[in-house]
């Protein structure tokens, strides 16, 4: 009987250890925006080592990879068996790994743009103003990502034509929809999403690297799903 009690106690301790040091901790989602990415799992616990491979490599193509949380340190390497190899430690929230590609035979410019959100928590897209992007309402993963009110984020955009214009699309947590077209952007420019009173009078402004306002457009478009 004594041995049985000791065995039960040991099993209880083991169960408690699992709960405290692994099994009881939540898992967070790893979002991969390209079919070229491969990972052993789609969810990881905070502190686990995440390894992601990317083997969809084409000739005459350059790639830029970005983790949406700049505070997470990610190492990038390459081997013939797996292609690009990315390793980082999972934080205590979900993360997204994205890939941008462009033809290395074409001239291009990479510009850094800062987006300043002063209105509401929202998903934000900054997209080339193409006929396709103007006609669709499905823009893929948000370029800027989900950005909280009062937060600022720097994003890198690939510009293939000096005359290229951009559009901004925003959907906030209350499903209010905001937009601005015909935006001219440059390296070091700032996009400010602001409102003096309510979201109905919100504007999207573009400032150059000296802080001069180049354009200001009424942003609020409507409520998604509203009758």
ChimeraX commands (.cxc) that place a marker at each C-alpha (Angstrom):
marker #1 position 0.00,0.00,0.00 radius 0.5
marker #1 position 2.85,2.35,0.88 radius 0.5
marker #1 position 4.53,1.71,-2.47 radius 0.5
marker #1 position 1.27,2.39,-4.24 radius 0.5
marker #1 position 0.92,5.72,-2.48 radius 0.5
marker #1 position 4.49,6.62,-3.37 radius 0.5
marker #1 position 3.87,5.70,-7.03 radius 0.5
marker #1 position 0.73,7.83,-7.14 radius 0.5
marker #1 position 2.65,10.73,-5.59 radius 0.5
marker #1 position 5.44,10.43,-8.15 radius 0.5
marker #1 position 2.96,10.36,-11.03 radius 0.5
marker #1 position 1.24,13.44,-9.63 radius 0.5
marker #1 position 4.55,15.28,-9.42 radius 0.5
marker #1 position 5.39,14.36,-13.02 radius 0.5
marker #1 position 2.01,15.62,-14.21 radius 0.5
marker #1 position 2.52,18.87,-12.34 radius 0.5
marker #1 position 5.98,19.31,-13.86 radius 0.5
marker #1 position 4.56,18.86,-17.36 radius 0.5
marker #1 position 1.88,21.42,-16.63 radius 0.5
marker #1 position 4.37,23.94,-15.26 radius 0.5
marker #1 position 7.15,23.50,-17.79 radius 0.5
marker #1 position 5.53,22.75,-21.09 radius 0.5
marker #1 position 2.15,21.20,-21.61 radius 0.5
marker #1 position 0.27,23.91,-19.73 radius 0.5
marker #1 position 1.78,26.82,-21.69 radius 0.5
marker #1 position -0.19,28.30,-24.59 radius 0.5
marker #1 position 0.92,27.94,-28.19 radius 0.5
marker #1 position 1.14,30.83,-30.62 radius 0.5
marker #1 position 0.53,30.75,-34.36 radius 0.5
marker #1 position 3.27,31.03,-36.95 radius 0.5
marker #1 position 1.84,32.73,-40.07 radius 0.5
marker #1 position 3.65,32.09,-43.36 radius 0.5
marker #1 position 2.53,34.23,-46.30 radius 0.5
marker #1 position 4.07,32.13,-49.08 radius 0.5
marker #1 position 3.69,28.52,-50.20 radius 0.5
marker #1 position 7.47,28.42,-50.50 radius 0.5
marker #1 position 7.86,28.41,-46.71 radius 0.5
marker #1 position 8.04,25.13,-44.80 radius 0.5
marker #1 position 7.99,24.62,-41.04 radius 0.5
marker #1 position 7.65,21.50,-38.93 radius 0.5
marker #1 position 4.76,23.03,-36.97 radius 0.5
marker #1 position 2.29,25.89,-37.35 radius 0.5
marker #1 position 2.12,26.69,-33.62 radius 0.5
marker #1 position 4.90,27.08,-31.06 radius 0.5
marker #1 position 5.17,27.84,-27.37 radius 0.5
marker #1 position 7.03,30.96,-26.24 radius 0.5
marker #1 position 10.73,30.19,-25.94 radius 0.5
marker #1 position 10.71,27.33,-28.48 radius 0.5
marker #1 position 13.17,27.48,-31.36 radius 0.5
marker #1 position 11.41,28.00,-34.69 radius 0.5
marker #1 position 13.05,26.85,-37.92 radius 0.5
marker #1 position 11.53,27.76,-41.29 radius 0.5
marker #1 position 12.77,26.78,-44.75 radius 0.5
marker #1 position 12.18,28.52,-48.08 radius 0.5
marker #1 position 13.04,26.52,-51.19 radius 0.5
marker #1 position 10.85,28.12,-53.89 radius 0.5
marker #1 position 13.86,29.87,-55.40 radius 0.5
marker #1 position 13.70,31.12,-58.99 radius 0.5
marker #1 position 16.51,32.36,-61.22 radius 0.5
marker #1 position 16.93,36.12,-61.80 radius 0.5
marker #1 position 14.88,36.76,-58.68 radius 0.5
marker #1 position 15.83,38.49,-55.45 radius 0.5
marker #1 position 14.02,37.90,-52.18 radius 0.5
marker #1 position 13.46,39.94,-49.06 radius 0.5
marker #1 position 12.18,38.21,-45.92 radius 0.5
marker #1 position 10.64,40.01,-42.97 radius 0.5
marker #1 position 9.33,39.03,-39.55 radius 0.5
marker #1 position 6.52,41.36,-38.47 radius 0.5
marker #1 position 7.98,41.78,-34.97 radius 0.5
marker #1 position 11.27,43.66,-35.35 radius 0.5
marker #1 position 12.18,42.94,-31.71 radius 0.5
marker #1 position 12.57,39.22,-32.51 radius 0.5
marker #1 position 16.09,38.39,-33.66 radius 0.5
marker #1 position 16.02,36.10,-36.68 radius 0.5
marker #1 position 19.07,34.45,-38.25 radius 0.5
marker #1 position 19.13,33.67,-41.97 radius 0.5
marker #1 position 21.37,31.12,-43.67 radius 0.5
marker #1 position 21.35,28.95,-46.78 radius 0.5
marker #1 position 22.03,25.32,-47.58 radius 0.5
marker #1 position 21.63,23.34,-50.77 radius 0.5
marker #1 position 19.17,20.87,-49.25 radius 0.5
marker #1 position 16.67,23.34,-47.80 radius 0.5
marker #1 position 17.29,26.67,-49.53 radius 0.5
marker #1 position 17.00,29.63,-47.17 radius 0.5
marker #1 position 16.93,28.69,-43.47 radius 0.5
marker #1 position 15.44,31.03,-40.84 radius 0.5
marker #1 position 15.76,30.49,-37.10 radius 0.5
marker #1 position 14.34,32.50,-34.20 radius 0.5
marker #1 position 12.89,32.08,-30.72 radius 0.5
marker #1 position 9.10,32.17,-30.56 radius 0.5
marker #1 position 7.81,35.20,-28.61 radius 0.5
marker #1 position 4.69,35.14,-26.43 radius 0.5
marker #1 position 2.40,36.11,-29.32 radius 0.5
marker #1 position 1.77,35.02,-32.90 radius 0.5
marker #1 position 4.17,36.18,-35.60 radius 0.5
marker #1 position 4.15,36.42,-39.38 radius 0.5
marker #1 position 7.03,35.73,-41.76 radius 0.5
marker #1 position 6.62,37.30,-45.18 radius 0.5
marker #1 position 8.50,37.22,-48.46 radius 0.5
marker #1 position 8.83,39.89,-51.14 radius 0.5
marker #1 position 10.36,38.99,-54.48 radius 0.5
marker #1 position 11.36,40.97,-57.54 radius 0.5
marker #1 position 13.14,40.33,-60.80 radius 0.5
marker #1 position 16.80,41.14,-60.30 radius 0.5
marker #1 position 17.11,42.00,-64.01 radius 0.5
marker #1 position 14.74,44.98,-63.56 radius 0.5
marker #1 position 15.79,48.29,-62.01 radius 0.5
marker #1 position 14.13,49.02,-58.68 radius 0.5
marker #1 position 14.40,51.21,-55.62 radius 0.5
marker #1 position 13.68,50.22,-52.04 radius 0.5
marker #1 position 12.15,53.01,-49.97 radius 0.5
marker #1 position 11.56,53.13,-46.23 radius 0.5
marker #1 position 8.23,54.67,-45.23 radius 0.5
marker #1 position 6.92,55.30,-41.71 radius 0.5
marker #1 position 3.22,54.80,-40.98 radius 0.5
marker #1 position 1.83,56.71,-37.98 radius 0.5
marker #1 position -1.56,55.50,-36.70 radius 0.5
marker #1 position -3.36,58.09,-34.54 radius 0.5
marker #1 position -6.93,56.84,-34.94 radius 0.5
marker #1 position -7.73,53.21,-34.01 radius 0.5
marker #1 position -6.30,49.68,-33.94 radius 0.5
marker #1 position -6.37,48.59,-37.58 radius 0.5
marker #1 position -4.96,46.43,-40.37 radius 0.5
marker #1 position -3.05,48.63,-42.84 radius 0.5
marker #1 position -2.06,48.04,-46.46 radius 0.5
marker #1 position 0.29,50.19,-48.57 radius 0.5
marker #1 position 0.09,48.91,-52.15 radius 0.5
marker #1 position 1.25,49.90,-55.64 radius 0.5
marker #1 position -1.62,51.63,-57.42 radius 0.5
marker #1 position -2.29,49.07,-60.12 radius 0.5
marker #1 position -5.54,48.32,-61.89 radius 0.5
marker #1 position -5.74,45.00,-60.06 radius 0.5
marker #1 position -5.30,46.57,-56.61 radius 0.5
marker #1 position -7.86,49.27,-57.41 radius 0.5
marker #1 position -10.49,46.75,-58.45 radius 0.5
marker #1 position -10.09,44.13,-55.73 radius 0.5
marker #1 position -10.94,44.15,-52.04 radius 0.5
marker #1 position -8.61,41.21,-51.32 radius 0.5
marker #1 position -5.11,42.59,-50.81 radius 0.5
marker #1 position -3.49,39.64,-49.05 radius 0.5
marker #1 position -1.61,39.99,-45.79 radius 0.5
marker #1 position -1.55,43.57,-44.49 radius 0.5
marker #1 position 1.65,45.34,-45.57 radius 0.5
marker #1 position 2.02,47.23,-42.30 radius 0.5
marker #1 position 0.22,44.53,-40.34 radius 0.5
marker #1 position -2.09,45.11,-37.39 radius 0.5
marker #1 position -1.07,48.43,-35.88 radius 0.5
marker #1 position -2.40,49.77,-32.60 radius 0.5
marker #1 position -3.67,53.31,-32.10 radius 0.5
marker #1 position -0.79,55.59,-31.16 radius 0.5
marker #1 position 1.77,53.25,-32.75 radius 0.5
marker #1 position 4.28,53.91,-35.52 radius 0.5
marker #1 position 5.91,51.37,-37.82 radius 0.5
marker #1 position 8.54,51.54,-40.57 radius 0.5
marker #1 position 7.96,49.44,-43.69 radius 0.5
marker #1 position 10.06,48.83,-46.79 radius 0.5
marker #1 position 8.46,49.17,-50.22 radius 0.5
marker #1 position 9.84,48.18,-53.62 radius 0.5
marker #1 position 9.43,50.86,-56.26 radius 0.5
marker #1 position 10.01,49.80,-59.87 radius 0.5
marker #1 position 9.04,53.11,-61.51 radius 0.5
marker #1 position 9.92,56.62,-60.26 radius 0.5
marker #1 position 6.44,57.71,-61.37 radius 0.5
marker #1 position 4.76,54.92,-59.40 radius 0.5
marker #1 position 1.88,55.93,-57.16 radius 0.5
marker #1 position 0.54,54.14,-54.11 radius 0.5
marker #1 position -2.74,53.50,-52.39 radius 0.5
marker #1 position -3.52,52.99,-48.70 radius 0.5
marker #1 position -6.27,50.72,-47.40 radius 0.5
marker #1 position -7.21,50.52,-43.71 radius 0.5
marker #1 position -9.77,48.40,-41.83 radius 0.5
marker #1 position -10.11,49.12,-38.12 radius 0.5
marker #1 position -11.32,46.86,-35.31 radius 0.5
marker #1 position -14.90,48.15,-35.72 radius 0.5
marker #1 position -14.83,47.30,-39.46 radius 0.5
marker #1 position -14.66,50.94,-40.51 radius 0.5
marker #1 position -12.95,51.23,-43.90 radius 0.5
marker #1 position -10.55,54.01,-44.92 radius 0.5
marker #1 position -8.73,54.60,-48.20 radius 0.5
marker #1 position -6.53,57.01,-50.13 radius 0.5
marker #1 position -5.28,56.81,-53.72 radius 0.5
marker #1 position -2.70,58.54,-55.93 radius 0.5
marker #1 position -0.09,58.86,-53.18 radius 0.5
marker #1 position 3.47,59.70,-54.19 radius 0.5
marker #1 position 5.98,58.21,-51.74 radius 0.5
marker #1 position 9.73,58.46,-51.34 radius 0.5
marker #1 position 12.46,57.25,-49.04 radius 0.5
marker #1 position 12.03,58.68,-45.54 radius 0.5
marker #1 position 8.44,59.79,-46.14 radius 0.5
marker #1 position 5.78,59.50,-43.44 radius 0.5
marker #1 position 2.12,58.54,-43.77 radius 0.5
marker #1 position -0.05,59.87,-40.95 radius 0.5
marker #1 position -3.52,58.46,-40.31 radius 0.5
marker #1 position -5.16,61.02,-38.02 radius 0.5
marker #1 position -8.47,62.49,-36.91 radius 0.5
marker #1 position -9.32,65.78,-35.20 radius 0.5
marker #1 position -12.59,64.56,-33.71 radius 0.5
marker #1 position -14.00,61.22,-34.91 radius 0.5
marker #1 position -13.15,58.61,-37.52 radius 0.5
marker #1 position -15.68,60.25,-39.84 radius 0.5
marker #1 position -13.35,63.23,-40.29 radius 0.5
marker #1 position -10.12,61.20,-40.44 radius 0.5
marker #1 position -7.48,61.98,-43.04 radius 0.5
marker #1 position -4.43,60.28,-44.53 radius 0.5
marker #1 position -1.51,62.67,-44.93 radius 0.5
marker #1 position 1.83,62.19,-46.69 radius 0.5
marker #1 position 4.83,64.11,-45.35 radius 0.5
marker #1 position 8.24,64.24,-46.99 radius 0.5
marker #1 position 11.45,63.59,-45.07 radius 0.5
marker #1 position 11.54,67.25,-43.99 radius 0.5
marker #1 position 8.06,67.03,-42.46 radius 0.5
marker #1 position 6.33,69.05,-45.18 radius 0.5
marker #1 position 2.76,67.88,-45.89 radius 0.5
marker #1 position 2.62,66.89,-49.55 radius 0.5
marker #1 position -0.95,65.61,-49.67 radius 0.5
marker #1 position -3.95,65.21,-47.38 radius 0.5
marker #1 position -6.99,63.12,-48.30 radius 0.5
marker #1 position -10.26,62.40,-46.52 radius 0.5
marker #1 position -9.89,58.82,-45.36 radius 0.5
marker #1 position -13.18,57.46,-44.02 radius 0.5
marker #1 position -14.99,55.48,-46.72 radius 0.5
marker #1 position -17.70,53.55,-44.87 radius 0.5
marker #1 position -18.56,50.67,-42.57 radius 0.5
marker #1 position -17.96,47.17,-43.93 radius 0.5
marker #1 position -21.05,45.03,-43.64 radius 0.5
marker #1 position -23.25,48.04,-42.89 radius 0.5
marker #1 position -26.66,47.95,-44.44 radius 0.5
marker link #1:1,2 radius 0.2
marker link #1:2,3 radius 0.2
marker link #1:3,4 radius 0.2
marker link #1:4,5 radius 0.2
marker link #1:5,6 radius 0.2
marker link #1:6,7 radius 0.2
marker link #1:7,8 radius 0.2
marker link #1:8,9 radius 0.2
marker link #1:9,10 radius 0.2
marker link #1:10,11 radius 0.2
marker link #1:11,12 radius 0.2
marker link #1:12,13 radius 0.2
marker link #1:13,14 radius 0.2
marker link #1:14,15 radius 0.2
marker link #1:15,16 radius 0.2
marker link #1:16,17 radius 0.2
marker link #1:17,18 radius 0.2
marker link #1:18,19 radius 0.2
marker link #1:19,20 radius 0.2
marker link #1:20,21 radius 0.2
marker link #1:21,22 radius 0.2
marker link #1:22,23 radius 0.2
marker link #1:23,24 radius 0.2
marker link #1:24,25 radius 0.2
marker link #1:25,26 radius 0.2
marker link #1:26,27 radius 0.2
marker link #1:27,28 radius 0.2
marker link #1:28,29 radius 0.2
marker link #1:29,30 radius 0.2
marker link #1:30,31 radius 0.2
marker link #1:31,32 radius 0.2
marker link #1:32,33 radius 0.2
marker link #1:33,34 radius 0.2
marker link #1:34,35 radius 0.2
marker link #1:35,36 radius 0.2
marker link #1:36,37 radius 0.2
marker link #1:37,38 radius 0.2
marker link #1:38,39 radius 0.2
marker link #1:39,40 radius 0.2
marker link #1:40,41 radius 0.2
marker link #1:41,42 radius 0.2
marker link #1:42,43 radius 0.2
marker link #1:43,44 radius 0.2
marker link #1:44,45 radius 0.2
marker link #1:45,46 radius 0.2
marker link #1:46,47 radius 0.2
marker link #1:47,48 radius 0.2
marker link #1:48,49 radius 0.2
marker link #1:49,50 radius 0.2
marker link #1:50,51 radius 0.2
marker link #1:51,52 radius 0.2
marker link #1:52,53 radius 0.2
marker link #1:53,54 radius 0.2
marker link #1:54,55 radius 0.2
marker link #1:55,56 radius 0.2
marker link #1:56,57 radius 0.2
marker link #1:57,58 radius 0.2
marker link #1:58,59 radius 0.2
marker link #1:59,60 radius 0.2
marker link #1:60,61 radius 0.2
marker link #1:61,62 radius 0.2
marker link #1:62,63 radius 0.2
marker link #1:63,64 radius 0.2
marker link #1:64,65 radius 0.2
marker link #1:65,66 radius 0.2
marker link #1:66,67 radius 0.2
marker link #1:67,68 radius 0.2
marker link #1:68,69 radius 0.2
marker link #1:69,70 radius 0.2
marker link #1:70,71 radius 0.2
marker link #1:71,72 radius 0.2
marker link #1:72,73 radius 0.2
marker link #1:73,74 radius 0.2
marker link #1:74,75 radius 0.2
marker link #1:75,76 radius 0.2
marker link #1:76,77 radius 0.2
marker link #1:77,78 radius 0.2
marker link #1:78,79 radius 0.2
marker link #1:79,80 radius 0.2
marker link #1:80,81 radius 0.2
marker link #1:81,82 radius 0.2
marker link #1:82,83 radius 0.2
marker link #1:83,84 radius 0.2
marker link #1:84,85 radius 0.2
marker link #1:85,86 radius 0.2
marker link #1:86,87 radius 0.2
marker link #1:87,88 radius 0.2
marker link #1:88,89 radius 0.2
marker link #1:89,90 radius 0.2
marker link #1:90,91 radius 0.2
marker link #1:91,92 radius 0.2
marker link #1:92,93 radius 0.2
marker link #1:93,94 radius 0.2
marker link #1:94,95 radius 0.2
marker link #1:95,96 radius 0.2
marker link #1:96,97 radius 0.2
marker link #1:97,98 radius 0.2
marker link #1:98,99 radius 0.2
marker link #1:99,100 radius 0.2
marker link #1:100,101 radius 0.2
marker link #1:101,102 radius 0.2
marker link #1:102,103 radius 0.2
marker link #1:103,104 radius 0.2
marker link #1:104,105 radius 0.2
marker link #1:105,106 radius 0.2
marker link #1:106,107 radius 0.2
marker link #1:107,108 radius 0.2
marker link #1:108,109 radius 0.2
marker link #1:109,110 radius 0.2
marker link #1:110,111 radius 0.2
marker link #1:111,112 radius 0.2
marker link #1:112,113 radius 0.2
marker link #1:113,114 radius 0.2
marker link #1:114,115 radius 0.2
marker link #1:115,116 radius 0.2
marker link #1:116,117 radius 0.2
marker link #1:117,118 radius 0.2
marker link #1:118,119 radius 0.2
marker link #1:119,120 radius 0.2
marker link #1:120,121 radius 0.2
marker link #1:121,122 radius 0.2
marker link #1:122,123 radius 0.2
marker link #1:123,124 radius 0.2
marker link #1:124,125 radius 0.2
marker link #1:125,126 radius 0.2
marker link #1:126,127 radius 0.2
marker link #1:127,128 radius 0.2
marker link #1:128,129 radius 0.2
marker link #1:129,130 radius 0.2
marker link #1:130,131 radius 0.2
marker link #1:131,132 radius 0.2
marker link #1:132,133 radius 0.2
marker link #1:133,134 radius 0.2
marker link #1:134,135 radius 0.2
marker link #1:135,136 radius 0.2
marker link #1:136,137 radius 0.2
marker link #1:137,138 radius 0.2
marker link #1:138,139 radius 0.2
marker link #1:139,140 radius 0.2
marker link #1:140,141 radius 0.2
marker link #1:141,142 radius 0.2
marker link #1:142,143 radius 0.2
marker link #1:143,144 radius 0.2
marker link #1:144,145 radius 0.2
marker link #1:145,146 radius 0.2
marker link #1:146,147 radius 0.2
marker link #1:147,148 radius 0.2
marker link #1:148,149 radius 0.2
marker link #1:149,150 radius 0.2
marker link #1:150,151 radius 0.2
marker link #1:151,152 radius 0.2
marker link #1:152,153 radius 0.2
marker link #1:153,154 radius 0.2
marker link #1:154,155 radius 0.2
marker link #1:155,156 radius 0.2
marker link #1:156,157 radius 0.2
marker link #1:157,158 radius 0.2
marker link #1:158,159 radius 0.2
marker link #1:159,160 radius 0.2
marker link #1:160,161 radius 0.2
marker link #1:161,162 radius 0.2
marker link #1:162,163 radius 0.2
marker link #1:163,164 radius 0.2
marker link #1:164,165 radius 0.2
marker link #1:165,166 radius 0.2
marker link #1:166,167 radius 0.2
marker link #1:167,168 radius 0.2
marker link #1:168,169 radius 0.2
marker link #1:169,170 radius 0.2
marker link #1:170,171 radius 0.2
marker link #1:171,172 radius 0.2
marker link #1:172,173 radius 0.2
marker link #1:173,174 radius 0.2
marker link #1:174,175 radius 0.2
marker link #1:175,176 radius 0.2
marker link #1:176,177 radius 0.2
marker link #1:177,178 radius 0.2
marker link #1:178,179 radius 0.2
marker link #1:179,180 radius 0.2
marker link #1:180,181 radius 0.2
marker link #1:181,182 radius 0.2
marker link #1:182,183 radius 0.2
marker link #1:183,184 radius 0.2
marker link #1:184,185 radius 0.2
marker link #1:185,186 radius 0.2
marker link #1:186,187 radius 0.2
marker link #1:187,188 radius 0.2
marker link #1:188,189 radius 0.2
marker link #1:189,190 radius 0.2
marker link #1:190,191 radius 0.2
marker link #1:191,192 radius 0.2
marker link #1:192,193 radius 0.2
marker link #1:193,194 radius 0.2
marker link #1:194,195 radius 0.2
marker link #1:195,196 radius 0.2
marker link #1:196,197 radius 0.2
marker link #1:197,198 radius 0.2
marker link #1:198,199 radius 0.2
marker link #1:199,200 radius 0.2
marker link #1:200,201 radius 0.2
marker link #1:201,202 radius 0.2
marker link #1:202,203 radius 0.2
marker link #1:203,204 radius 0.2
marker link #1:204,205 radius 0.2
marker link #1:205,206 radius 0.2
marker link #1:206,207 radius 0.2
marker link #1:207,208 radius 0.2
marker link #1:208,209 radius 0.2
marker link #1:209,210 radius 0.2
marker link #1:210,211 radius 0.2
marker link #1:211,212 radius 0.2
marker link #1:212,213 radius 0.2
marker link #1:213,214 radius 0.2
marker link #1:214,215 radius 0.2
marker link #1:215,216 radius 0.2
marker link #1:216,217 radius 0.2
marker link #1:217,218 radius 0.2
marker link #1:218,219 radius 0.2
marker link #1:219,220 radius 0.2
marker link #1:220,221 radius 0.2
marker link #1:221,222 radius 0.2
marker link #1:222,223 radius 0.2
marker link #1:223,224 radius 0.2
marker link #1:224,225 radius 0.2
marker link #1:225,226 radius 0.2
marker link #1:226,227 radius 0.2
view
